[in-house]
């Protein structure tokens, strides 16, 4: 059984703010390295937030794209550079 790591989204993984009806999302430094480390070491990852469902889904979709890029990079590394 893998260890589950639960992250609070707001002010831990990301910082966001609205300006002129545009949502700006800032991912904390070293987030990609942390996720990469956790995936390489078989941790399960979950996110938690008190935000509204619409907001959380938007942030989650954004983070999924980042995590997918990390996974693609890692698989490329395993196949071609390792």
Steps between C-alpha positions, in 0.01 A plus 500: 500500500636842399526796734245771424620862497221760520574859399294805585472690172469861608818666625681167513523371143365807323426864557227654290326831460244664277582815310254644245304171499815301415620229733876501544647178637851489642644158575740491791871450427614138479148362462596303190807356669295398802232331290767327294667369818171376641402321179846341463469367855143367457315745724132563439413869470176680588397865516270669751339842507223696667444687173185482291466198273532706180823661624649172623421325171669780308814477715497120487478499119791743488712284733413181309660651190817574694506150651443346155800692365709370791391143425582536129840642587567216744396231248717661234791495743447133581478402135775710343735641762525238768 
